[in-house]
């Protein structure tokens, strides 16, 4: 037994960090030691971070529902695009849900795309693409749908998706030029968010922070 224990102690613990997938634990009161410091911040458990836990090859678990993150995304876009006066968080949510519903009804996908992990990816694209000087609702809608198309193409389960649900302009050249601009600018971060769990967690927390002031969980209205 002593030899076995010595051998087990010598076994290397190296391994790749798993890409974090946000989930809601079924037992919130379970042992908090399973969370990394970044995840503990997200669930409001304030403890001192340690370099050991940051380096440990364990999955990062964070808490957020799909509905909560959708509201946060809508709030963010309204705050960023304050010059678009009639924009509401609910309208942003409808833009997303309408695309997803259309793809489901037309048989382009078997399962809905809107999940916490995919919302974090969409938020990254929109945050880095949409500027605060946008004042045209149609232009904003077009940029949003372009980011959605790239997110579906990059993160979705299907090989390809139709262009029509993602277009507000009849000119496909405009759509593709906008798409290529986003790819040229963000291809590095699009890769990083899928291979770096700490970067993913940072972006995830940024998205949550967009709506943290809403404590009652009600639908945003403006």
KELUMKOL-713263 format. One record per residue (C-alpha): chain; x, z, y; residue number from 1. Coordinates in Angstrom, 1 decimal. Each point is the difference from the previous one (the first is absolute). Last residue first. Layout:
<nodes>
> c,east,up,north,k
> A,X,Z,Y,NUM
...
</nodes>
This chain:
<nodes>
> c,east,up,north,k
> A,-37.3,-21.5,51.4,222
> A,-0.9,1.3,-3.3,221
> A,2.2,1.3,-2.8,220
> A,-1.8,0.7,-3.3,219
> A,0.0,3.7,-0.7,218
> A,2.9,1.8,-1.9,217
> A,-0.6,3.2,1.9,216
> A,3.6,0.5,1.1,215
> A,0.6,-3.1,2.0,214
> A,3.3,0.8,1.8,213
> A,1.9,-1.3,-3.0,212
> A,-1.1,-3.6,0.6,211
> A,3.1,-1.8,0.8,210
> A,2.0,2.7,-1.7,209
> A,-1.1,-1.3,-3.4,208
> A,1.5,-3.4,0.8,207
> A,3.3,1.6,1.0,206
> A,0.0,2.1,-3.2,205
> A,-0.3,-3.2,-2.1,204
> A,2.7,-1.7,2.0,203
> A,2.3,3.0,-0.7,202
> A,-1.0,0.2,-3.6,201
> A,0.7,-3.7,-0.6,200
> A,3.5,0.4,1.7,199
> A,0.7,2.9,-2.4,198
> A,-1.2,-1.9,-3.0,197
> A,2.4,-2.9,0.7,196
> A,-0.6,-3.0,-2.3,195
> A,-3.4,-1.2,1.1,194
> A,0.2,1.0,3.7,193
> A,3.5,-1.6,0.1,192
> A,-1.2,-3.5,-1.1,191
> A,-2.6,-0.3,2.7,190
> A,2.4,1.6,2.4,189
> A,2.6,-2.8,-0.6,188
> A,-2.7,-2.7,0.2,187
> A,-1.2,1.3,3.3,186
> A,1.1,-2.4,2.8,185
> A,0.3,-3.3,-1.9,184
> A,-3.1,0.8,-2.0,183
> A,-2.1,0.8,3.1,182
> A,1.1,-3.2,1.7,181
> A,-0.6,-2.0,-3.1,180
> A,-3.6,1.3,-0.1,179
> A,-0.7,-0.8,3.6,178
> A,1.3,-3.5,-0.5,177
> A,-2.1,-0.3,-3.1,176
> A,-3.2,1.0,1.8,175
> A,0.6,-2.2,3.0,174
> A,0.8,-3.0,-2.3,173
> A,-3.3,0.7,-1.9,172
> A,-2.0,-1.0,3.1,171
> A,-3.6,1.2,-0.6,170
> A,1.0,3.3,1.5,169
> A,-1.8,3.2,-1.2,168
> A,1.8,-0.1,-3.4,167
> A,0.4,2.6,-2.7,166
> A,-3.2,-0.7,-2.0,165
> A,0.9,-3.7,0.1,164
> A,3.5,0.1,-1.3,163
> A,-0.7,0.5,-3.7,162
> A,2.1,2.4,-2.0,161
> A,2.8,-0.5,-2.5,160
> A,1.6,1.5,-3.1,159
> A,-2.4,2.9,0.0,158
> A,1.0,3.7,-0.3,157
> A,0.4,0.6,3.7,156
> A,3.1,1.5,1.7,155
> A,1.8,-3.0,1.5,154
> A,-2.7,-2.6,0.3,153
> A,-2.6,2.7,0.9,152
> A,2.3,1.5,2.6,151
> A,0.8,-3.5,1.4,150
> A,-3.6,-0.9,0.3,149
> A,-0.9,3.4,1.6,148
> A,2.8,-0.5,2.6,147
> A,-1.5,-3.4,0.8,146
> A,-3.5,1.6,0.2,145
> A,1.2,2.5,2.6,144
> A,1.8,-2.7,2.0,143
> A,-3.2,-2.1,0.1,142
> A,-2.2,3.0,0.9,141
> A,2.4,0.8,2.9,140
> A,-0.1,-3.6,1.2,139
> A,-3.8,0.0,-0.1,138
> A,-0.3,3.3,1.8,137
> A,2.3,-1.2,2.8,136
> A,1.8,2.8,2.0,135
> A,3.2,0.4,-2.0,134
> A,2.6,1.7,2.2,133
> A,0.3,3.0,-2.3,132
> A,1.8,-2.0,-2.7,131
> A,-1.1,-0.8,-3.5,130
> A,2.8,-1.0,-2.4,129
> A,1.9,3.2,-0.9,128
> A,-3.0,2.2,-0.2,127
> A,-2.0,-2.7,-1.8,126
> A,2.5,-0.5,-2.7,125
> A,0.6,3.7,-0.6,124
> A,-3.7,0.7,0.0,123
> A,-0.6,-2.6,-2.6,122
> A,2.6,1.5,-2.3,121
> A,-1.4,3.5,0.5,120
> A,-3.5,-1.4,-0.8,119
> A,1.4,-1.5,-3.2,118
> A,1.1,3.4,-1.2,117
> A,-3.2,1.7,1.0,116
> A,-2.2,-2.6,-1.8,115
> A,-2.0,-3.0,1.3,114
> A,0.7,-2.9,-2.3,113
> A,-3.2,0.1,-1.9,112
> A,0.1,-1.0,-3.6,111
> A,-0.6,-3.3,-1.9,110
> A,1.3,-2.3,2.8,109
> A,-0.8,-3.5,1.0,108
> A,-3.4,0.1,-1.6,107
> A,-2.0,-1.0,3.1,106
> A,-1.7,3.4,0.2,105
> A,3.3,1.9,-0.3,104
> A,1.8,-2.2,2.6,103
> A,-2.9,0.3,2.4,102
> A,-0.2,3.8,-0.4,101
> A,3.7,0.4,0.8,100
> A,-0.2,-2.2,3.1,99
> A,-3.1,1.8,1.2,98
> A,1.5,3.4,-0.6,97
> A,3.1,-0.7,2.1,96
> A,-1.9,-1.4,3.0,95
> A,-2.6,2.7,-0.4,94
> A,2.6,2.8,0.3,93
> A,1.2,-1.5,3.2,92
> A,-3.6,-0.1,1.3,91
> A,-0.4,3.7,-0.9,90
> A,3.1,0.9,2.0,89
> A,-1.6,-1.6,3.1,88
> A,1.1,-2.9,2.2,87
> A,-2.2,-0.7,3.0,86
> A,2.7,0.5,2.6,85
> A,2.8,-2.0,-1.5,84
> A,2.6,1.3,2.6,83
> A,0.4,3.2,-2.0,82
> A,1.6,-1.9,-2.8,81
> A,2.4,2.7,-1.4,80
> A,-2.6,2.8,0.2,79
> A,-2.7,-2.2,-1.6,78
> A,2.5,-1.2,-2.7,77
> A,1.0,3.6,-0.8,76
> A,-3.6,1.2,-0.2,75
> A,-0.9,-2.7,-2.4,74
> A,3.0,0.6,-2.3,73
> A,-0.8,3.8,0.0,72
> A,-3.6,-0.8,-0.9,71
> A,1.2,-2.1,-2.9,70
> A,2.5,2.7,-1.0,69
> A,-2.8,2.6,-0.2,68
> A,-2.3,-2.3,-2.0,67
> A,2.8,-0.7,-2.5,66
> A,0.5,3.7,-0.6,65
> A,3.2,1.8,0.9,64
> A,2.3,2.4,-1.8,63
> A,3.7,-0.6,-0.7,62
> A,1.9,0.0,-3.2,61
> A,3.7,-1.1,-0.1,60
> A,1.1,-0.8,-3.6,59
> A,3.1,1.8,-1.2,58
> A,3.6,-1.1,-0.2,57
> A,1.5,3.0,1.8,56
> A,2.0,-0.9,3.1,55
> A,-2.4,1.4,2.6,54
> A,-0.6,3.1,-2.2,53
> A,3.8,0.7,0.0,52
> A,0.4,-0.6,3.7,51
> A,-2.4,2.8,0.6,50
> A,-3.0,0.0,2.3,49
> A,-1.1,3.4,1.4,48
> A,-3.7,0.6,-0.7,47
> A,-3.2,-0.8,1.9,46
> A,-2.8,-1.0,-2.3,45
> A,-2.2,-2.1,2.2,44
> A,-0.8,-2.6,-2.7,43
> A,2.0,-2.6,1.8,42
> A,2.9,2.3,0.7,41
> A,0.2,0.8,-3.7,40
> A,0.3,-3.7,-0.7,39
> A,3.1,-0.3,2.1,38
> A,1.5,3.1,-1.5,37
> A,-0.4,-1.3,-3.5,36
> A,-3.0,1.2,-2.0,35
> A,0.1,1.4,-3.5,34
> A,0.7,3.5,1.3,33
> A,-3.5,0.2,1.3,32
> A,-1.3,1.2,-3.4,31
> A,-3.7,-0.8,-0.1,30
> A,-2.4,1.0,2.7,29
> A,-1.1,-3.5,0.8,28
> A,-1.2,-0.6,-3.6,27
> A,-1.1,-3.6,-0.5,26
> A,2.9,-1.2,2.1,25
> A,-0.9,-2.8,2.5,24
> A,2.4,-2.9,-0.4,23
> A,2.4,-1.8,2.2,22
> A,2.3,-2.2,-2.1,21
> A,3.7,0.7,0.7,20
> A,2.5,-2.5,-1.3,19
> A,1.8,1.8,-2.7,18
> A,3.6,1.2,0.8,17
> A,2.4,-1.6,-2.5,16
> A,1.7,2.3,-2.5,15
> A,2.9,2.4,-0.3,14
> A,-0.6,3.2,-1.9,13
> A,3.1,-0.3,-2.2,12
> A,-0.1,1.9,-3.2,11
> A,2.6,2.8,0.1,10
> A,-2.5,2.8,0.0,9
> A,-1.8,-1.4,-3.0,8
> A,3.3,0.0,-1.9,7
> A,0.7,3.6,0.8,6
> A,-3.5,1.0,-1.0,5
> A,0.4,-1.8,-3.3,4
> A,3.4,1.6,-0.6,3
> A,-1.5,3.5,0.5,2
> A,-2.9,-0.8,-2.3,1
</nodes>
